[in-house]
Amino acid sequence: MKKPIYNIKNFILPDSHRSMSAYHAKVMEDGIMKLTIHDCKRSVQFKNDLNNPEEITEAIQKLDNLANGILKLKEFIQAEYEQKLNELYL
């Protein structure tokens, strides 16, 4: 039986002339999951073998923790900086 694949690539700021940031998320037919986050100068990659039950749990935990950390950073920026930006331009 052929395993399902997942393959999504997107620019993080597609209209920006200053940023070349992107992500590539995939699960290949062999069950290897890779999430690569790129910016102009470097990249980081998370990798797990989804054929291994322990690595399935690890992959889910990595993604949950990363998503949670990103959300908390976004909320901090909104609370501490976005209002100041609005005040500057009003």
C-alpha positions as CSV (number, residue, x, y, z in Angstrom):
1,M,0.0,0.0,0.0
2,K,1.3,3.4,-1.0
3,K,1.8,5.8,1.9
4,P,0.3,9.3,1.6
5,I,2.6,12.1,1.0
6,Y,2.5,15.7,2.1
7,N,4.4,18.4,0.2
8,I,3.7,22.1,0.9
9,K,6.1,25.0,0.1
10,N,5.4,28.7,0.6
11,F,7.1,32.0,0.9
12,I,6.5,33.5,4.4
13,L,6.4,37.0,3.0
14,P,5.6,36.6,-0.7
15,D,5.3,40.3,-1.5
16,S,8.4,41.5,0.4
17,H,11.4,42.7,-1.5
18,R,13.5,42.4,1.7
19,S,12.8,38.8,2.6
20,M,13.4,35.5,1.0
21,S,11.9,33.5,3.9
22,A,10.1,30.3,3.1
23,Y,9.1,27.0,4.5
24,H,8.9,23.5,3.0
25,A,6.9,20.8,4.9
26,K,6.9,17.3,3.6
27,V,6.2,13.7,4.5
28,M,7.7,11.4,1.8
29,E,6.5,8.0,0.7
30,D,9.1,6.4,2.9
31,G,7.6,8.0,6.0
32,I,10.3,10.6,6.6
33,M,9.0,14.0,7.8
34,K,11.0,17.1,7.1
35,L,10.1,20.7,8.0
36,T,12.6,23.2,6.6
37,I,12.5,26.9,7.4
38,H,14.7,29.2,5.3
39,D,15.6,32.8,5.4
40,C,18.0,34.7,3.1
41,K,21.2,33.3,4.7
42,R,20.4,30.1,6.6
43,S,17.9,27.3,7.2
44,V,16.9,24.9,9.9
45,Q,15.4,21.5,9.4
46,F,13.3,19.3,11.6
47,K,13.3,15.6,10.7
48,N,11.6,12.5,12.0
49,D,11.0,8.9,10.8
50,L,7.3,8.4,11.1
51,N,7.8,4.6,10.8
52,N,9.0,4.7,14.4
53,P,6.2,5.2,17.0
54,E,8.5,7.2,19.3
55,E,9.5,9.6,16.5
56,I,5.8,10.1,15.6
57,T,5.3,11.4,19.2
58,E,8.5,13.5,19.0
59,A,7.4,15.0,15.7
60,I,4.0,16.0,17.1
61,Q,5.7,17.5,20.2
62,K,8.3,19.4,18.1
63,L,5.5,20.9,15.9
64,D,3.3,21.7,18.9
65,N,6.2,23.4,20.8
66,L,7.3,25.3,17.7
67,A,3.8,26.5,16.9
68,N,3.2,27.5,20.5
69,G,6.5,29.4,20.7
70,I,5.8,31.2,17.5
71,L,2.3,32.2,18.7
72,K,3.7,33.5,22.0
73,L,6.3,35.5,20.2
74,K,3.6,37.0,17.9
75,E,1.5,37.9,20.9
76,F,4.4,39.6,22.6
77,I,5.2,41.6,19.5
78,Q,1.6,42.6,19.2
79,A,1.3,43.6,22.8
80,E,4.7,45.4,23.1
81,Y,5.4,46.8,19.7
82,E,2.3,46.9,17.5
83,Q,0.5,49.5,19.6
84,K,3.7,51.7,19.6
85,L,3.8,51.5,15.9
86,N,0.2,52.6,15.6
87,E,0.9,55.5,17.9
88,L,3.8,56.6,15.7
89,Y,1.7,56.8,12.6
90,L,-1.5,58.4,14.1
